[in-house]
Amino acid sequence: MAETAEKKADAAQETAGRPPKKKKSRPTNCVQSNKRIRRKDWYYRNGKYFANKQAFKLYEKQEAEKKVKAAAEAAAKAAEPKPDEKPAS
């Protein structure tokens, strides 16, 4: 019995010096549509909260389009000759 009381006292001393853990606040708006999210309607995927499944699918589609566009721009930029270089003859 005395051992458990000592363990509890030691644990209390260890946590006394640390700041309290912060609770994560719940999200208020959907990432895609910026609609208010109620707890019963949460749709959580890939670390983000969405209003519903359709909003998640739209978000994924837009992100995929952004990646394709960025890749196309990078490829076009890499294909451009530099002004310092002479064109191959």
PyMOL commands that set and color helices and strands:
alter all, ss='L'
color gray80, all
select helices_A, chain A and resi 2-16+39-41+53-79
alter helices_A, ss='H'
color red, helices_A
select strands_A, chain A and resi 43-45+48-50
alter strands_A, ss='S'
color yellow, strands_A
deselect
rebuild
show_as cartoon
